[in-house]
Amino acid sequence: MEFIPYSCQSIEDADVEAVVTALRSPFLTQGPEIPAFEAAFASLHQVEHCIAVANATAALHLACLALGLGPGDRGWTVPNSFVASANCIRYCGAEVDFVDIDPATRVMSVERLAEKLAAAKADGTLPKVVIPVDFAGLPADLPAIRALADEYGFYIVEDASHAVAASRDGVMVGSRWADITVFSFHAVKVVTTAEGGLCATRDPALAQRIRLLSSHGITRDPALMESQPEGGWYYEQVALGYNYRMTDLQAALGRSQLARLPAMHARRAELAARYDRLLAPLPVKLLQTAEGLVSALHLYVIEVDAAKTSATRATVFAALRDAGIGANVHYIPIHLQPDYRRLGFGEGQFPAAEAYYASAISLPLHPRLTDEQQDYVVEVLRQALG
């Protein structure tokens, strides 16, 4: 059996042709493919404004900047995520903190958030921005977090890097509850542009601000300038921005991928359902999904159940890797990274995230995975669990 990665891109002839067409066009960057991709994504996610950028880390940074996060402010996210979900707060000079996860869903615990907000209000340390993360493709409880945002006065940046095309009760991620929603198009994500990210928002002023900051803070729009244009060449830098732009090649690939998204998601759903059935007898804990939620199924994550097997996560992980299965772990809690320990974080502060991490393994899940490969993964896992 050849090596089976935990995730990989699905590239077909139509994707290649789309990129080649863009490559042969007059535009390699800042051309028509970018607004076309943004429009297609906005239509899919039922949101008015989409700004495509170089990667999701850039999108998170831009979202925080657009909301005015800065020195003296506070931003909260979850420990169970990639470091970018917290780093973006620090990029802005703000103070970072975390909210523990729900042990069943592994997304931000609304109960822990409510407790932390009440305590922060009492001592005058409320956050300006809260960043819930849609883990493994499963949307966080944004309606409940929106209610808390309205009560306590913070902004919501939803990190939906795992959740392209996910929904709650028919409402697409990014279309209603968050002030800004961030998506990722990294090579292992549900839709890829090789690298790439996007900010989605319903607020035209925020969209304008994000777009400006994503391209050096430079504008050619006379309405935004401080002086009258001197001619057709004229532009002004009206804010300190960044070079966070996406290329036309990336956008062309992304637009082609969006056309195949229904088929790719259907295959992920089929494979996830097979896993659910095949793993049911084994001593593992599976992700719990509430009624009305449609997960993007970016990851298929299990926890080794120590109460039912003597096997450890380390031994199971090693057995999978030794068998040519590219299992992975998502994620080492951010607050336990050395750079965050130097900020004063450490073990015991967020017990649900730490307990999840101690037993978590991500199994292969992507549209190119065959039933035969999946059966092999399950059999190796069964043996490793004893």
C-alpha positions in Angstrom: 0.0 0.0 0.0 1.4 3.4 -1.0 1.8 6.2 1.5 -1.6 7.6 2.5 -1.5 11.3 3.6 -4.0 12.6 6.1 -5.0 15.2 3.5 -4.0 16.3 0.0 -5.2 18.5 -2.8 -7.6 17.2 -5.4 -6.4 18.6 -8.8 -8.1 17.6 -12.0 -7.7 18.6 -15.7 -10.1 21.5 -15.4 -8.1 23.0 -12.6 -4.9 22.8 -14.6 -6.6 24.3 -17.7 -7.9 27.2 -15.6 -4.4 28.0 -14.3 -2.8 27.7 -17.7 -5.5 30.0 -19.2 -4.6 32.6 -16.5 -0.9 32.1 -17.1 -1.4 32.9 -20.8 -3.6 35.9 -20.1 -2.2 39.5 -19.9 -2.6 39.3 -16.1 -0.6 37.2 -13.6 -1.7 39.3 -10.7 -4.3 42.0 -9.9 -6.4 40.9 -12.9 -10.0 39.7 -13.5 -9.7 36.3 -12.0 -9.5 37.7 -8.5 -12.8 39.6 -8.5 -14.4 36.6 -10.3 -13.2 34.3 -7.6 -14.4 36.7 -4.9 -17.8 36.9 -6.5 -18.1 33.1 -6.8 -17.2 32.7 -3.1 -19.5 35.4 -2.0 -22.4 33.8 -3.9 -21.6 30.3 -2.3 -21.4 31.7 1.2 -24.3 34.1 0.9 -22.3 37.1 2.0 -22.0 40.5 0.4 -18.2 41.2 0.5 -15.2 38.9 0.0 -11.6 40.0 -0.2 -9.1 37.3 -1.4 -5.6 37.6 0.0 -2.3 35.7 0.1 -3.1 33.3 2.9 -5.4 32.9 5.9 -2.8 34.2 8.3 -2.8 37.5 6.3 -6.6 37.4 6.4 -6.7 37.0 10.2 -4.2 39.9 10.6 -6.3 42.1 8.2 -9.5 41.3 10.0 -8.0 42.3 13.4 -6.5 45.5 11.9 -9.8 46.5 10.2 -11.6 46.2 13.5 -9.1 48.5 15.2 -7.4 46.0 17.4 -4.2 47.5 18.8 -1.9 48.1 21.8 -3.9 48.2 25.0 -6.6 45.9 23.6 -7.3 42.2 24.2 -8.1 39.4 21.9 -9.3 35.9 22.8 -9.3 32.7 20.8 -9.1 28.9 21.6 -6.0 26.9 22.4 -7.1 24.1 20.0 -6.0 25.7 16.7 -3.0 26.5 14.6 -0.9 29.2 16.0 -2.1 31.8 13.4 -5.4 32.1 15.2 -3.6 33.7 18.2 -0.6 35.2 16.5 -2.8 37.6 14.5 -3.8 39.3 17.9 -0.1 39.8 18.8 0.7 41.1 15.3 -1.6 44.1 16.2 0.2 44.7 19.5 -2.8 43.5 21.6 -2.8 41.1 24.5 -3.8 37.5 23.8 -5.7 35.1 25.9 -7.6 31.9 25.4 -11.1 30.3 26.1 -11.2 26.5 26.6 -13.0 24.2 24.2 -16.1 22.0 24.6 -14.8 18.4 25.1 -17.5 17.0 22.8 -17.3 19.4 19.8 -13.7 20.7 20.3 -14.8 24.2 19.4 -14.9 27.2 21.8 -17.0 26.5 24.8 -19.8 29.0 25.1 -20.1 28.2 28.8 -16.4 28.9 29.4 -16.6 32.1 27.3 -19.6 33.4 29.3 -17.7 32.7 32.6 -14.6 34.4 31.3 -16.5 37.5 30.0 -18.3 37.9 33.4 -15.0 37.9 35.2 -13.4 40.2 32.7 -16.2 42.7 33.0 -15.8 42.7 36.8 -12.1 43.6 36.5 -12.3 45.8 33.4 -10.4 43.5 31.1 -13.0 42.6 28.4 -11.7 41.7 24.9 -12.1 43.8 21.9 -12.1 40.8 19.5 -13.0 37.1 20.1 -11.8 34.6 17.5 -13.8 31.3 17.6 -12.4 28.5 15.4 -14.5 26.2 13.3 -12.5 23.0 14.1 -12.2 20.2 11.6 -14.9 21.8 9.5 -17.5 22.0 12.3 -18.9 25.5 12.9 -18.5 26.9 16.4 -21.7 28.0 18.1 -21.8 31.5 16.5 -25.4 32.3 17.4 -24.6 32.0 21.1 -21.3 33.8 20.7 -23.1 36.6 18.8 -25.5 37.0 21.8 -22.6 37.4 24.1 -20.9 39.8 21.7 -24.0 42.0 21.8 -24.1 41.9 25.6 -20.4 42.6 26.2 -19.5 44.7 23.2 -16.8 42.7 21.4 -16.2 42.0 17.7 -16.3 38.4 16.3 -13.7 37.2 13.8 -14.7 33.7 12.9 -11.7 31.6 11.9 -13.4 29.3 9.3 -10.2 28.1 7.8 -11.5 24.5 8.1 -15.1 25.4 7.1 -15.6 26.3 3.5 -19.2 25.5 2.7 -20.1 24.5 6.2 -23.5 25.7 7.5 -25.9 25.9 10.5 -29.6 25.3 10.0 -29.1 26.2 6.3 -27.2 29.4 7.0 -23.8 29.4 5.5 -20.7 30.0 7.6 -19.6 33.6 7.3 -23.0 35.0 6.2 -24.7 36.1 9.4 -23.1 36.1 12.9 -19.5 37.1 12.7 -18.3 40.7 11.9 -15.6 39.1 9.7 -15.1 35.5 8.7 -11.7 34.2 7.5 -11.2 31.2 5.2 -8.1 29.3 4.1 -7.3 27.8 0.7 -4.0 26.1 1.7 -3.2 22.9 -0.2 -4.7 20.5 2.4 -7.9 22.5 2.8 -11.4 21.7 1.4 -10.7 24.1 -1.5 -7.2 25.1 -2.5 -5.5 27.9 -4.3 -2.1 26.4 -3.3 -1.8 29.2 -0.7 -4.5 31.7 -0.1 -7.1 33.1 2.2 -10.2 35.3 2.2 -12.1 37.8 4.5 -15.9 37.8 4.2 -18.1 40.5 5.8 -21.5 42.0 5.4 -20.1 45.5 6.4 -19.1 47.6 3.3 -16.9 49.9 5.4 -15.0 46.9 6.8 -14.6 45.4 3.4 -13.2 48.7 2.0 -10.8 48.9 5.0 -9.6 45.3 4.5 -9.1 45.7 0.8 -7.1 48.9 1.3 -4.8 47.4 4.0 -4.2 44.3 1.8 -2.5 46.3 -0.9 -0.1 48.7 0.9 -2.8 51.1 2.0 -2.8 52.5 -1.5 -5.9 53.7 -3.3 -6.7 55.0 -6.8 -10.2 55.9 -5.7 -10.5 59.8 -5.7 -13.2 59.5 -3.0 -10.6 58.1 -0.6 -7.8 60.5 -1.5 -6.7 63.6 0.4 -5.7 65.5 -2.7 -7.1 65.9 -6.2 -5.7 63.4 -8.6 -2.9 64.9 -10.8 -3.6 62.4 -13.7 -4.4 58.8 -14.6 -1.2 57.7 -13.0 -2.0 59.1 -9.6 -2.4 57.1 -6.4 -2.1 57.8 -2.7 -1.1 55.8 0.3 -3.7 56.7 2.9 -2.9 54.1 5.5 0.0 51.8 6.4 -0.9 48.6 4.6 0.7 45.3 3.6 1.4 43.4 0.4 -1.2 40.6 1.1 -2.6 40.3 -2.4 -3.6 37.0 -4.1 -2.5 36.3 -7.7 -4.7 35.6 -10.7 -3.2 32.1 -11.0 -4.3 31.3 -7.4 -7.8 32.8 -8.0 -8.2 30.9 -11.3 -7.4 27.6 -9.4 -9.8 28.5 -6.6 -12.7 29.3 -9.0 -12.2 26.0 -10.7 -12.1 24.2 -7.4 -15.4 25.9 -6.3 -17.1 24.4 -9.3 -16.2 20.9 -8.0 -16.8 21.6 -4.4 -20.2 19.8 -4.2 -18.7 16.6 -5.5 -15.6 16.9 -3.3 -17.7 17.5 -0.2 -20.0 14.6 -1.1 -17.0 12.3 -1.2 -15.8 13.6 2.2 -19.2 13.0 3.7 -19.3 9.4 2.3 -15.9 8.7 3.7 -16.7 10.2 7.1 -19.9 8.1 7.3 -17.9 5.0 6.6 -15.4 5.9 9.3 -18.3 6.4 11.8 -19.6 3.0 11.0 -16.3 1.1 10.9 -14.9 2.8 14.0 -18.0 2.4 16.2 -16.8 -0.9 17.8 -13.3 0.5 18.6 -12.1 2.2 21.8 -12.0 5.7 20.3 -14.1 8.8 20.8 -15.5 10.5 17.8 -16.4 14.1 17.1 -20.0 15.0 18.1 -22.1 17.0 15.7 -25.2 18.8 16.8 -28.4 18.6 14.7 -28.6 21.2 12.0 -24.9 21.5 11.5 -23.2 20.6 8.2 -19.5 20.2 8.7 -17.0 20.9 5.9 -15.3 17.7 7.0 -11.8 19.1 6.6 -10.4 16.6 9.2 -11.5 13.3 10.7 -10.3 13.4 14.2 -10.5 10.6 16.9 -9.4 10.3 20.5 -7.8 7.2 21.9 -10.1 6.2 24.8 -7.8 5.4 27.7 -10.7 4.0 29.7 -11.2 1.2 27.1 -7.7 0.4 25.8 -4.2 0.2 27.2 -2.8 1.6 23.9 -1.5 5.1 24.1 -1.8 7.9 21.5 1.9 7.7 20.9 1.9 3.9 20.2 -1.2 4.1 18.0 0.3 7.1 16.1 3.6 5.3 15.6 1.8 2.2 14.3 -0.1 4.2 11.7 3.0 6.0 10.5 5.0 2.7 10.4 2.2 1.3 8.2 2.6 4.1 5.7 -0.4 6.1 7.0 0.2 9.8 7.3 -1.8 10.3 10.5 -1.4 13.7 12.1 -2.3 15.6 15.3 -4.4 18.7 15.3 -3.4 20.6 17.5 -0.7 21.0 20.1 -2.5 23.6 22.3 -1.2 27.1 21.4 -0.7 28.1 25.0 1.9 25.3 25.4 4.1 26.5 22.7 7.5 27.9 24.0 6.8 31.3 22.7 3.4 31.4 24.5 4.9 29.9 27.7 7.2 33.0 27.8 4.0 35.1 28.0 3.0 33.2 31.2 0.9 30.4 29.8 1.3 26.8 30.9 -0.2 23.4 31.7 -3.5 23.2 33.6 -5.0 26.5 32.3 -7.2 25.1 29.6 -7.9 21.5 30.7 -10.3 20.5 28.0 -8.0 21.5 25.2 -5.1 19.7 26.9 -7.1 16.5 27.5 -8.2 16.4 23.9 -4.6 17.0 22.7 -3.3 14.1 24.8 -5.3 11.5 23.0 -6.1 13.1 19.5 -5.2 11.6 16.1 -6.3 12.9 12.7 -7.0 10.1 10.2 -6.7 10.4 6.4 -9.7 12.2 4.9 -9.8 13.7 1.4 -11.6 13.2 -1.9 -8.8 11.1 -3.4 -8.9 8.5 -0.5 -10.2 5.2 -1.8 -12.5 2.8 0.1 -9.6 0.2 0.0 -7.2 2.7 1.5 -9.7 3.6 4.2 -10.3 0.0 5.1 -6.5 -0.4 5.4 -6.4 2.6 7.8 -9.1 1.1 9.9 -7.5 -2.3 10.1 -4.1 -0.9 11.1 -5.9 1.3 13.7 -7.8 -1.8 15.0 -4.6 -3.7 15.5 -2.8 -0.8 17.1 -5.6 -0.4 19.6 -5.3 -4.0 20.6 
